Amino acid sequence: ISLKGEFVFAGGKLKPDTTQTAEKKVRATFQIYTTDIHNFITQVNITPFTMDGLNNWSFKVTNATVDMSELTNAPNMMFPAGYNNPNMLTPQMWTGFHLQQLKVKLPREISKTGKRTEIEVNNLLIDHMGVSGMFQVNNIFGDKEGNMSGWGFSVEEIGVGFVCNQLNSGHLKGKINIPVM
């Protein structure tokens, strides 16, 4: 079977992000070559988009995969630490959607620096167990903005990890400037 297709989101809730694409409509394109329609993996390309009702938010998906194969997984797919699906005898039996990277740009009004804050989501899995992936925000504020009793500090990263809709990890990265005594 050879199937080439395209989902077109004509207006409504999803609109192309005109700052990232010249497309007039949001499209999700795919191409499948398979001998078994019940057993396939395909890449999906999605136009960068905005959502109606979320003014000045934008979304960009990189390397999206639809995995409907119980024999193998996409080469770039990774399970997060702690992922456990009792319905799988082997990891290759996993089926669902894998987004290697999703970037969400927030409106300037939410950002302190005037630049749009960006949330990165890495190795996002969406399956019947829920959502799993690592969510991270970078460059929250610099050491000139943070003050702990005269000690400057920065927050460079805040991240949280989810496995099957459950928060399972987090991290915080920054710097503290200790004044010379």
C-alpha positions in Angstrom: 0.0 0.0 0.0 1.3 3.4 -0.9 -0.7 6.3 0.6 0.2 10.0 0.6 -2.1 12.3 2.5 -2.7 15.6 4.0 -4.9 16.8 6.8 -5.9 20.5 6.1 -7.2 22.5 9.0 -9.3 25.1 7.2 -9.6 28.1 9.5 -11.4 27.5 12.7 -9.2 26.8 15.8 -5.8 26.4 14.1 -4.2 29.1 11.9 -0.8 29.2 10.3 1.8 31.2 12.3 2.6 33.9 9.7 5.9 34.7 11.5 7.2 31.2 10.6 5.5 30.2 7.4 3.9 31.5 4.2 1.3 28.8 4.2 -2.4 29.9 4.1 -3.7 26.9 6.0 -2.4 24.5 8.7 -1.5 21.2 7.1 -0.3 17.9 8.5 1.2 15.8 5.6 2.3 12.2 5.6 3.3 9.4 3.3 3.0 5.7 4.0 4.5 2.7 2.2 3.5 -0.5 3.8 2.4 -4.1 3.2 0.2 -4.1 6.3 -2.1 -1.1 7.0 -2.4 -2.3 10.6 1.4 -2.1 11.1 3.1 1.1 10.0 5.2 4.1 11.1 5.1 7.4 9.3 6.5 10.9 9.7 4.1 13.8 9.9 5.0 17.3 8.9 2.9 20.0 10.6 2.7 23.6 9.6 3.7 26.0 12.5 0.4 27.2 13.9 -1.4 29.5 16.3 -4.6 28.6 18.1 -7.8 30.7 18.1 -8.4 32.1 21.6 -4.7 32.0 22.5 -3.6 35.4 21.2 0.1 35.6 20.3 0.9 32.0 21.2 2.6 29.9 18.5 3.4 26.2 18.2 6.1 24.5 16.1 6.4 20.7 15.9 9.7 19.0 14.8 9.9 15.3 13.8 6.4 14.1 14.5 5.8 10.4 14.1 2.7 8.2 14.1 3.6 4.7 15.2 0.9 2.0 14.5 3.4 -0.8 14.4 3.7 -3.4 17.2 6.9 -4.8 15.6 9.2 -1.8 15.7 9.5 1.8 16.9 10.6 4.9 15.0 14.4 5.3 15.1 14.4 8.6 17.0 11.8 7.6 19.6 12.9 7.4 23.2 11.0 6.3 26.3 11.3 8.6 29.3 12.9 7.2 32.5 10.2 5.4 34.5 7.9 4.8 31.6 6.0 1.5 32.2 3.2 0.2 30.1 1.8 -3.1 31.6 0.1 -3.9 28.2 3.4 -4.2 26.3 5.4 -7.4 26.3 8.3 -5.6 24.5 9.0 -1.9 24.0 8.5 -2.4 20.3 4.8 -3.0 20.9 4.3 0.7 21.8 1.9 2.6 19.5 0.9 6.3 19.6 2.2 9.7 18.6 5.8 10.8 19.2 6.9 14.4 18.8 10.6 14.7 19.1 10.3 18.4 19.8 7.5 20.9 20.3 8.2 24.6 20.8 5.5 26.9 22.3 6.2 30.6 22.1 4.3 32.7 24.7 3.1 36.2 24.1 5.5 39.1 24.7 3.2 40.4 27.5 3.9 37.3 29.6 7.7 37.7 29.1 9.7 39.9 31.4 12.5 40.7 28.8 10.2 41.8 26.0 11.3 38.7 23.9 8.9 35.9 23.6 9.4 33.2 26.2 9.7 29.7 24.7 8.7 26.4 26.2 10.4 23.4 24.8 8.9 19.9 25.0 11.2 17.1 24.1 10.4 13.5 23.3 6.6 13.9 23.8 4.7 10.7 23.7 1.0 10.6 23.4 -0.6 7.2 23.8 -3.4 5.4 25.6 -1.4 5.8 28.9 -1.4 9.6 28.6 1.2 12.2 28.0 4.9 11.7 28.7 7.8 14.1 28.0 10.1 16.8 29.3 8.8 20.4 29.4 11.4 23.2 29.8 11.5 27.0 29.9 14.8 28.7 29.3 16.2 32.2 30.2 13.6 33.1 32.9 15.7 36.0 34.2 19.3 37.1 34.4 21.5 37.7 37.4 21.0 41.5 37.2 17.2 40.9 37.8 17.4 38.5 40.8 18.4 39.7 44.2 18.7 37.6 47.4 19.8 40.1 50.1 22.4 41.7 47.8 23.4 38.5 46.0 22.5 38.5 42.4 21.0 35.3 40.9 19.6 34.0 37.7 17.1 31.3 36.7 18.3 29.9 33.4 16.1 26.8 33.2 13.0 25.3 34.8 12.0 21.9 33.7 9.4 19.2 34.6 9.0 15.7 33.4 5.8 13.7 33.0 5.3 10.0 32.6 1.8 8.8 31.8 0.2 12.0 33.0 2.2 11.9 36.3 4.8 14.5 37.3 8.0 12.4 37.9 10.9 14.8 37.7 12.0 18.4 37.7 15.1 20.6 37.5 16.1 24.2 38.1 19.3 25.7 36.7 20.8 29.1 37.5 23.7 31.1 39.0 24.3 32.9 42.2 26.8 35.8 42.3 28.4 35.9 45.7 29.8 39.3 46.5 33.5 39.6 47.4 34.0 40.1 51.1 
